[in-house]
Amino acid sequence: MAVTSMQRTFPLLLALGLLMAPSLHALSLNPFNWFGATSNDSINLASSENQDGAAGLLAVGKVNYEAGKLSAAKRTFKKIIKKYPTSSSTAEALTLRARVYMSKELWAKGFDDLQKVITEHANYEHFDRVIADQFDCATALMEGARGRILWVFPGFKQYGTSAKQFEQIVQNAPYSDYAPLALMNIALVAEDTAEPEDAIDALDRLINYYPQSMLAPDAYYNLAQTYSDLVQGYEYDQGSTRRAISYYEDFLILFPTSNYSGEVEANLKKMENLLASSRLNLGDFYYYFRNNNTAALVFYNETISIEPDSDAAAEARLRIQDIEAGVRPTNKASIIRKLLRAE
């Protein structure tokens, strides 16, 4: 039987394969050998070289920074941040570049660099310093700093940006001393920009999350004041009046020795008088316009309960006496109609 060329070649290939098996096996198990690398040590070496390179550049940048050569320092820090994003030196480069921006009143850019330190370099040893610098950026914007356009022309005021930055600080460091300060500043910015809902939200979080803070008394006071400012008069819904009264009362209970106590008591009396007047107004509606003495008595008695010494309470007592004596009220609605016809 004839022997084919394949049959002659197969034993030779098998023998070669057996001879090369050990080296092929070793090659196949180490993927770094596929591309000419020898081991993981090469990667570790490269990482070490990156750390050394970043550290060397950082040293140069610090020298320029301390010498006041801020532009040169910023260029060096930029190179570190771009070329060595994962290096331990990059966090310091971001922090120092942020301070360069702050020195040029570029508060938003400075804040953003500091935020990168927090999100991308969580193990940075100077975390407290980063939060402090972020607070300075946000405070500058809150106080009306405009920054610079093209490093020359004053920009626009950025109150909204400052509120967002303070909110970010609360998220970054909720257990730090800066968190309640940031919440109070959010409230102050909201008051200045006529956004009472945002002020109420920030102050409410401050008193609930940080009741032991030195700012808690101010938070209660400001909450009461904010609700007081929302009151439109005794003819309108009194939800804000009731909330203002509640926070004023809480203030007097929690902080009886505060220097604000006298002012708070006066404001509380004012709100109680207003609420009493609103109850009297409702009682008069049922007494004069609906001839419903039962409903009128409910509101007159509530007027007296809210603020017994008020003018509204004195009038309510007179109405109650008339009702109990069977005095029929003058129909004010009919009087108004007669006056309109006369015109």
ZADRENLO-241188 format. One line per 3 residues: their letters; for each residue x, y, z of C-alpha. Coordinates in Angstrom, 3 decimals, decimal comma. Example, Ala and Ser with C-alpha at 12.3 -4.5 7.8 and 13.67 -1.06 7.14 Angstrom:
AS> 12,300/-4,500/7,800 | 13,670/-1,060/7,140
//
This chain:
MAV> 0,000/0,000/0,000 | 1,365/3,388/-0,921 | 2,358/5,727/1,872
TSM> 1,042/9,271/1,440 | 3,106/12,379/2,136 | 0,763/13,256/5,035
QRT> 1,373/9,887/6,648 | 5,117/10,375/6,355 | 4,971/13,906/7,797
FPL> 2,687/13,181/10,786 | 5,242/11,247/12,914 | 7,760/14,042/12,438
LLA> 5,280/16,740/13,533 | 4,285/14,673/16,550 | 7,887/14,320/17,648
LGL> 8,525/18,049/17,269 | 5,415/18,807/19,244 | 6,501/16,600/22,142
LMA> 9,904/18,253/22,231 | 8,461/21,796/22,256 | 5,545/21,112/24,624
PSL> 7,222/22,337/27,841 | 8,228/25,683/26,365 | 4,860/26,148/24,632
HAL> 3,048/25,314/27,844 | 5,026/27,901/29,795 | 4,449/30,483/27,091
SLN> 0,703/29,872/26,946 | 0,203/30,164/30,714 | 1,777/33,602/30,966
PFN> -0,052/36,117/28,774 | 2,689/38,708/29,302 | 5,003/36,447/27,261
WFG> 2,706/36,695/24,274 | 3,791/40,289/23,629 | 7,378/40,127/24,754
ATS> 6,850/41,156/28,407 | 8,421/38,952/31,023 | 6,201/39,413/34,118
NDS> 3,975/41,664/36,237 | 7,143/43,296/37,468 | 7,225/45,342/34,269
INL> 3,857/46,930/35,072 | 4,862/47,578/38,653 | 8,081/49,139/37,434
ASS> 6,156/51,419/35,076 | 3,848/52,452/37,909 | 6,869/53,237/40,052
ENQ> 8,345/55,303/37,249 | 5,058/57,238/36,955 | 5,085/57,976/40,659
DGA> 8,668/59,202/40,471 | 7,969/61,323/37,401 | 4,890/62,913/38,978
AGL> 6,752/63,554/42,230 | 9,606/65,242/40,374 | 7,235/67,537/38,490
LAV> 5,334/68,303/41,680 | 8,534/69,428/43,354 | 9,230/71,801/40,462
GKV> 5,675/73,113/40,559 | 5,857/73,770/44,296 | 9,073/75,746/43,899
NYE> 7,437/77,980/41,284 | 4,264/78,272/43,366 | 6,111/79,341/46,503
AGK> 8,182/81,778/44,455 | 5,005/83,438/43,172 | 5,483/82,174/39,617
LSA> 1,877/81,045/39,431 | 1,570/80,676/35,663 | 4,605/78,411/35,503
AKR> 3,376/76,463/38,500 | -0,065/76,025/36,949 | 1,455/74,658/33,730
TFK> 3,431/72,111/35,719 | 0,394/71,064/37,753 | -1,619/70,713/34,543
KII> 1,029/68,388/33,119 | 0,926/66,197/36,229 | -2,874/66,026/36,191
KKY> -2,982/65,113/32,501 | -0,008/62,730/32,315 | -0,284/61,018/35,707
PTS> -4,018/61,032/36,608 | -3,721/58,175/39,126 | -0,495/59,263/40,801
SST> -0,522/60,133/44,492 | 1,067/63,471/43,527 | -1,920/64,416/41,384
AEA> -4,142/65,175/44,382 | -1,600/67,726/45,610 | -1,263/69,149/42,085
LTL> -5,051/69,616/41,881 | -5,131/71,252/45,310 | -2,359/73,700/44,448
RAR> -3,820/74,486/41,031 | -7,124/75,213/42,786 | -5,318/77,740/44,967
VYM> -3,832/79,354/41,869 | -7,367/79,715/40,487 | -8,564/81,117/43,813
SKE> -5,788/83,713/43,795 | -7,070/84,836/40,388 | -10,687/84,922/41,694
LWA> -11,664/81,976/39,497 | -13,661/80,469/42,348 | -15,737/78,018/40,333
KGF> -12,669/76,503/38,660 | -10,903/76,246/41,982 | -13,879/74,489/43,525
DDL> -14,066/72,019/40,620 | -10,389/71,046/41,002 | -10,927/70,463/44,714
QKV> -13,969/68,336/43,956 | -11,814/66,139/41,702 | -9,521/65,523/44,647
ITE> -12,476/64,270/46,672 | -14,006/62,095/43,968 | -10,831/60,742/42,355
HAN> -8,341/60,698/45,248 | -10,364/59,618/48,252 | -7,241/58,697/50,260
YEH> -5,693/62,157/50,050 | -4,319/62,931/53,495 | -5,299/66,607/53,572
FDR> -9,055/66,088/53,166 | -9,931/68,731/55,781 | -7,859/71,309/53,947
VIA> -9,690/70,551/50,708 | -13,083/71,047/52,379 | -11,888/74,300/53,946
DQF> -10,755/75,605/50,549 | -14,075/74,586/48,981 | -15,884/76,502/51,705
DCA> -13,765/79,582/50,942 | -14,676/79,338/47,232 | -18,391/79,061/47,946
TAL> -18,261/81,868/50,528 | -16,541/84,215/48,086 | -19,323/83,664/45,544
MEG> -21,991/84,046/48,236 | -20,516/87,415/49,182 | -20,837/88,636/45,616
ARG> -17,449/87,846/44,088 | -17,847/87,964/40,342 | -14,710/86,217/39,182
RIL> -12,967/87,380/36,046 | -13,696/87,019/32,349 | -10,451/86,550/30,419
WVF> -8,711/87,221/33,764 | -9,487/90,948/33,309 | -13,189/91,861/33,178
PGF> -15,521/91,365/36,153 | -18,002/88,556/35,589 | -21,555/88,086/36,852
KQY> -22,475/87,384/40,440 | -22,941/83,665/40,999 | -25,257/83,202/43,979
GTS> -26,820/80,093/42,476 | -23,409/78,530/41,992 | -22,461/79,261/45,593
AKQ> -25,619/77,522/46,868 | -24,787/74,438/44,789 | -21,224/74,465/46,105
FEQ> -22,403/74,646/49,724 | -24,757/71,742/49,009 | -21,813/69,761/47,626
IVQ> -19,821/70,488/50,786 | -22,656/69,038/52,890 | -22,507/65,867/50,780
NAP> -18,709/65,711/50,850 | -18,344/66,112/54,605 | -21,698/65,601/56,374
YSD> -20,021/65,022/59,754 | -17,699/67,999/59,639 | -18,139/71,394/61,275
YAP> -18,545/72,855/57,801 | -21,833/71,020/57,079 | -24,125/73,101/59,349
LAL> -22,290/76,254/58,274 | -22,909/75,343/54,643 | -26,624/74,744/55,300
MNI> -26,941/78,115/57,016 | -25,243/79,804/54,068 | -27,591/78,044/51,643
ALV> -30,468/79,573/53,608 | -28,886/83,035/53,551 | -28,344/82,857/49,790
AED> -31,937/81,687/49,303 | -33,229/84,609/51,360 | -31,175/87,081/49,323
TAE> -32,455/85,597/46,060 | -36,112/85,482/47,227 | -36,347/81,688/47,329
PED> -37,954/81,051/50,739 | -38,673/77,370/50,022 | -34,948/76,673/49,621
AID> -34,194/78,604/52,801 | -36,796/76,633/54,745 | -35,428/73,326/53,438
ALD> -31,834/74,161/54,419 | -32,773/75,455/57,878 | -35,019/72,477/58,524
RLI> -32,162/70,094/57,722 | -29,838/72,073/59,969 | -32,053/71,777/63,060
NYY> -32,880/68,126/62,391 | -29,420/66,823/61,465 | -27,305/69,132/63,641
PQS> -29,420/69,977/66,724 | -26,286/70,432/68,854 | -24,709/72,907/66,450
MLA> -23,986/76,403/67,676 | -26,083/77,550/64,715 | -29,248/75,758/65,890
PDA> -30,680/78,852/67,688 | -30,150/80,967/64,570 | -31,761/78,270/62,466
YYN> -34,917/78,246/64,605 | -35,046/82,031/64,619 | -34,505/82,319/60,863
LAQ> -37,116/79,635/60,178 | -39,682/81,542/62,207 | -38,752/84,791/60,475
TYS> -38,962/83,198/57,032 | -42,464/81,915/57,723 | -43,432/85,310/59,180
DLV> -42,353/87,012/55,980 | -44,669/84,718/54,009 | -47,735/85,915/55,945
QGY> -49,871/88,222/53,794 | -52,466/89,313/56,356 | -55,269/88,034/58,568
EYD> -57,620/87,667/55,572 | -55,436/84,948/53,997 | -54,522/81,357/54,807
QGS> -52,693/81,194/58,120 | -50,505/78,120/57,543 | -47,325/80,212/57,564
TRR> -48,512/82,088/60,669 | -48,982/78,841/62,580 | -45,532/77,583/61,556
AIS> -43,926/80,860/62,591 | -45,647/80,628/65,983 | -44,461/77,034/66,365
YYE> -40,805/77,884/65,701 | -40,910/80,967/67,922 | -42,323/78,827/70,741
DFL> -39,693/76,138/70,163 | -36,984/78,788/70,301 | -38,170/80,093/73,673
ILF> -38,349/76,559/75,096 | -34,987/75,369/73,763 | -32,977/78,583/74,203
PTS> -34,539/80,474/77,124 | -31,351/82,421/77,905 | -30,718/83,605/74,347
NYS> -30,118/87,291/73,691 | -32,881/87,065/71,073 | -35,531/86,042/73,619
GEV> -37,061/89,516/73,948 | -37,304/89,980/70,195 | -38,707/86,479/69,754
EAN> -41,389/87,087/72,386 | -42,442/90,294/70,629 | -42,585/88,547/67,244
LKK> -44,527/85,663/68,757 | -47,086/88,079/70,206 | -47,421/89,754/66,818
MEN> -48,079/86,430/65,064 | -50,569/85,349/67,728 | -52,461/88,629/67,371
LLA> -52,586/88,164/63,624 | -53,846/84,593/63,951 | -56,468/85,716/66,493
SSR> -57,631/88,429/64,065 | -58,010/85,807/61,329 | -60,239/83,693/63,611
LNL> -62,324/86,768/64,497 | -62,673/87,510/60,799 | -64,027/84,008/60,167
GDF> -66,415/84,301/63,135 | -67,763/87,593/61,773 | -68,315/85,959/58,390
YYY> -70,606/83,328/59,908 | -72,260/85,771/62,328 | -72,991/88,625/59,940
FRN> -73,210/87,007/56,514 | -74,406/83,446/57,151 | -76,551/83,867/60,273
NNT> -74,807/80,779/61,707 | -74,264/81,471/65,387 | -72,940/77,981/66,110
AAL> -70,049/78,330/63,667 | -69,451/81,913/64,758 | -69,101/80,872/68,404
VFY> -66,451/78,276/67,475 | -64,228/80,921/65,877 | -64,883/83,572/68,526
NET> -63,833/81,159/71,281 | -60,755/80,178/69,270 | -59,864/83,874/68,969
ISI> -59,870/84,201/72,747 | -57,859/80,993/73,224 | -55,103/82,064/70,821
EPD> -54,401/85,441/72,413 | -56,679/86,334/75,366 | -55,248/89,849/75,753
SDA> -55,546/90,882/72,111 | -57,945/93,458/70,684 | -59,428/90,657/68,574
AAE> -60,204/88,660/71,737 | -61,968/91,676/73,294 | -64,183/92,023/70,229
ARL> -64,858/88,292/70,215 | -66,138/88,478/73,797 | -68,563/91,242/72,831
RIQ> -69,888/89,129/69,928 | -70,373/86,149/72,237 | -72,336/88,332/74,664
DIE> -74,613/89,505/71,826 | -75,197/85,943/70,647 | -76,016/84,738/74,166
AGV> -78,374/87,719/74,620 | -80,166/86,874/71,379 | -79,127/90,073/69,639
RPT> -79,611/89,762/65,879 | -76,636/91,193/63,998 | -77,014/93,928/61,451
NKA> -76,923/92,287/58,056 | -73,767/93,867/56,702 | -74,292/92,221/53,341
SII> -77,606/94,054/52,886 | -76,001/97,334/53,942 | -73,311/96,910/51,282
RKL> -75,939/96,170/48,629 | -77,872/99,335/49,576 | -74,728/101,413/49,333
LRA> -73,960/100,010/45,902 | -77,487/100,768/44,670 | -77,229/104,326/45,978
E> -74,187/104,885/43,794
//
